[in-house]
Amino acid sequence: MAVGVKVRNNEDIDRALKRFRRQVNRSRVLQEYRQNMTYMKPSEEKRLEEKRSRRRRHRQRKRGDNRKRK
C-alpha cells in the first residue's frame, strides 16, 4: 500500500501535507500497522468481535433499525 502525494505547482507544503494525511487516514495504513503491532490470540479476537457485534446489535435495536446489513 503505497500512499503518496505530488506537490502541485504553487501549492503550499502545508496543504500537500494535509492531503497526504487525509489519504493515509482513508487508506487505513496506520490502523493496520497499529493492529499488527501486538499479537492477539485467536480466542481474544473472537471474543472482541462478539463484543463488537453485541454492541452493534444493541445500537441498531435502540435506533429501531431492524434491517440486515452485509
Contacts in CASP RR format, 6 or more apart in sequence:
PFRMAT RR
TARGET T0000
AUTHOR 0000-0000-0000
METHOD contacts of the structure
MODEL  1
MAVGVKVRNNEDIDRALKRFRRQVNRSRVLQEYRQNMTYMKPSEEKRLEE
KRSRRRRHRQRKRGDNRKRK
1 27 0 8 1.000
1 29 0 8 1.000
3 20 0 8 1.000
3 23 0 8 1.000
3 24 0 8 1.000
3 27 0 8 1.000
3 29 0 8 1.000
4 20 0 8 1.000
4 23 0 8 1.000
5 16 0 8 1.000
5 19 0 8 1.000
5 20 0 8 1.000
5 23 0 8 1.000
7 13 0 8 1.000
7 16 0 8 1.000
8 16 0 8 1.000
24 30 0 8 1.000
40 48 0 8 1.000
60 66 0 8 1.000
END
